[in-house]
Amino acid sequence: MRNALVVRGGWDGHAPVESTELFIPFLREAGFDVRVSDSLDAYTDAAAMAGTDLVVQCWTMGEIGAEQLAGLAAAVRAGTGFAGWHGGIVDAFRASSDYLHLVGGQFATHPSRPAGECVPGAQENHYLRHRIEIVPERAGHPIVAGLADFELETEQYWVLTDGYSDVLATTTHPARPDQPWHRPVRCPAVWTREWGAGRVFVATPGHQPDVLADANVRTIVERGLLWASR
């Protein structure tokens, strides 16, 4: 029996409870004892974290305290896996450079539709049809093995990253006359990161439960959770 900790909270717009509930049964079926916390203080319990094989975080924005971050970072360096999707992992704790260093990517924006296609105040203004492309050289990785490129209509994350991560899939933001950038920009959409003895897994799709229910996205997330676990 392995131990998983699901930490969820922050901004409600990413449905942290409903989203994580999609994967808790999967984890239990995979042999994990799952506990759930709605507080970042779970990271400060050193004994519990040392016995945790996987942390699944869905916590958008907010702030993380020094003791909380130190507990999480120490656990990952010692072998605890750290995994998540969308804003719950790459738009968390924007003010913490040490957290960003651990995760390896930070949400910058999700471009909107052209102004003429937008409805004032509608969330759907940011839903763009876009392609998630498997990196050919990484197509054999267990998280994406056997998957082909696929399309989604949801938020397309533009993330700021470094060169340390192992990028498994990308998405490209096209140059558009209504936007200020002048050439297509490719951003990582799925990546992993080795951190000390621990593993980090990130997937940027997952704005709402319906996106996580997409067969390709769900497969990537489920495989990513297992890959990241101790």
N, C-alpha and C positions, 0 to 999 in steps of 0.2 A: 504494500500500500504506500503510494506516494502522497505527499501533502501539497495542496494548492491553496493559495490565498487569493481571493478576488477582492480587489479594493475599488470601490465605485463611488462616484459623487461628482462634485463640481457642477458645471453648467448643465442644466436639465435638457437643453436642446439636443443633446446627443443620446438621450434616453439611456442613461447608464444602467438602470435596473433592468429594463426590458432587453437591452443589448446583451448584457452579461448572462441573463437567464437563458439565452439561446445556447450558450456553451457549457453551462454548469452540468446539465445531464450528460453531455459528451465526455466531460472530464471524469465524472463519476463512473461512466461505463468503461473508461480507459484505466480505471483502477486508482483514481485519486480520491482521497478524503478532502472535501472542499469546505473551507470556511469563508465567510463573507464579512467584510468590514466596510462600514460607511465612514470610517475615520482614517486619516493618514497616520494616526498614532499607532496603528498596527505595525508600522515600520520600526517603531522604537523598542519593540519587545525582542531583544536580542536572542533570547532562547528560542522563541517561537520562529523567528526568521531563520535561525540556523537549521531548524528542522523543516523548513519550507522548501519544496523542490521547484515550485513554480509560482510566480506572482503574475496575475492577470490584472492589469490596471485599466480602468475606464474612468478617468478623472480629467475633465476638460477645464482648462484655465485654472484659476485659483492660485494659491501660494503654498509652498511646502517649507516647513520649518527646518532649521539646521539639523536638529536631532533626528527628525523624520528622514531627511535625505541621507544623513550619515548611516542610519540603520539600513535603508534600502541599498545604498551603494556598497556597504560592507557585505551584505548578504549576497549580492550579485557577484562581487569579486571572489567570494568564498564558494560559489557554485550554484546559487539559486538562480533559476531562469527568470527572465523578465520579458513580458509579452503584452501586446495590445494592438489596437487598431485606431485609425483616424485621430480625431482630436483628443481621444482619451489617453493617448501616449505621446503624440507629437505636437499637441497644442496644450500641454500641461505645464504649469509652473514657468511661464515665460521669463520671469525675472531671475531664474536660477541657472547660471552658466554651467555649474557642475552637473545639474540634471541633463541639460542639453548635451553635454559632453558624453554622458553615459548612453543616452538614447541615439545620438548621432544624426539627428534631424530636427528641424523646427518648422512648423507651419508658418508660411508667410502670407498666403492668400488663397482664395479659390475664386478665379475670375468669374464674372457674371456674363449673362447673355448680352448681346448688343442692346443698347438703351431702348431701341424701338420695339424690342421683343419682351421688355420687362413690364411686370405689373407692380405698381408701387407697393412695397412692403411684403411681397410674396417671397417665401423661402425658395420657391421653384426658380426664381431668377438666377440662382447659382447652380442649377442643375444643367450640366452640359453633357452632350453625348461625346464620349471619349473612349479611347482604346487603352487597355492595359496590355503591355507587350512583354512577353517573357524574354529575358536576355538570353540569346542563343547559346552563349558559352556556359550558362548556368542552368540550362534546361534539364540537366540530369540531377539537380539538387532535389533531395527528397520533399521539399516543400512545394515545388512546382513541377516535379516529374510527371510527364504525360499530359500536361495542360497546354492548350494552345492560347494564342492571344484572344482576348475577349473584350466586349464593349459594355459600358455601363452608362446610364444617364443619371448622374448624381454630381455631387461636388467633386471637382477635380483639383486635388491639392497641389499647390506649388510649395515645395519645401526647400529649405536651405540646409545643405548637408556638407559632410567632409568626405575625404577619399578613403577612410578606413573601413567603411561598411562593405559587406558583400551584397551587392545589389542583384536581386533576382528578377525583378520586373520594373519597368519604367512606364511613364506616360508623358506625352509630348503636348505642350501648350502651343498652339499654332500662332504665328504672327497674324495680327488682325488690325485693320485700319483704325478701329475704335480704341485700340490699346496702345500703350507707350513703348512696348518692346518691338524690336525690328526684325527678329528672326525667331524661328521655332525654338522653344526651350524644353529640353528633356529633363524630367525630374524622376527620382526613384519613387516607386510605388510600393515595392515590397523589398525589405532588406533584413539582413541579420548582422549581428555584431558580437564578437567574442570579447568579453570583458573580465579580465582575471580568469578565474575558473568558471565563470558564468557565461550564459548565452542570452542575447537580446534578440527579439523578433518584433518587427514592425510591419504592418500593412496599412497604407493610407486610405483605401476604401473602407466605408463603414459608417457613413453619416447617420443612418437610421437602420432599424432592424431589417427593413425590407432589402437594403443593400447587403447586409450580412447574410441574408437568406439566399442571395444569388448563389447558384451551385459552385461557381468558380471561386468566389470570395470565401464562401464557407469552407470549401476544401482547403484553400490556402491558410485560413486562420486556424482551422483544426490541426492541420499538419504543423503549422508554426508553433502552436502551443506545445505539442508533443516534442518537437525538435528543441525548443528552448529549455524544457524541463531538465533538471539534473538527471 
